[in-house]
Amino acid sequence: MSERAAPFYCPYCGDEDLRPSEQGHGAWECAACSRAFQLKFLGLLAPGTPSNHSGREQI
């Protein structure tokens, strides 16, 4: 089994000074902008599944 992938840069400021957070699995902290964020893999889309291009979650 391979290790989980780590983010290369902060999604908010673009800095590369990231550290794992104690908040749980997939949580990271950016030392440059003092933000914390969490990454989550949702799964694979089935072929032919329409995508949500608006960037908003459907309710």
N, C-alpha and C positions, 0 to 999 in steps of 0.2 A: 504494500500500500504506500502511496506517495504522500508527501506532506501537502497541506493546504496551501493554496496560492496566497500570497500577501500583496496588498495594493502597493503600487510603485509611487504614488503621489496622492496628496490630499485632494478630494473632490471639490473642496471649497476654495483653497488658496493655491493649489498646485505644488506646494512644497513637498520635499521628499523626506523630511524628518518625522517619520511616523513610528509609533511604538504601540505594541499590543496593550489594550486596556484591560483592567481588572473587571470590567462590567459584564464580561461573558464572551462566549464564542463568537468570533467574527468582529469583535469591537476593537477599534483603533483610536489612538489619540494623536493629534498633530501638535507638535511642540511650537510650530511657527504661528499658528492662528488660535491655538488653545481650544480647538473644537474636537469633539468626540463624535464618531460615526460608527455605524455597524453595517457590515456587508452580509448579504444573504442571497444564496443561490435558490431561485424559485423552481427551476426545473427546465426541461427541454420542451419546446413546442412541437406538437405533432405536425407532420407535413400538411399543408393546406389550411392551417389555423390562421385566421385573420389576426393581424397584429394591431396593437393600440398605438398608432403613430402620434397621437396627441400628447403623450407623455403623462397623461392623467390616469389614475386608477378608475376602473368602472365600478359603479356602485350597484 
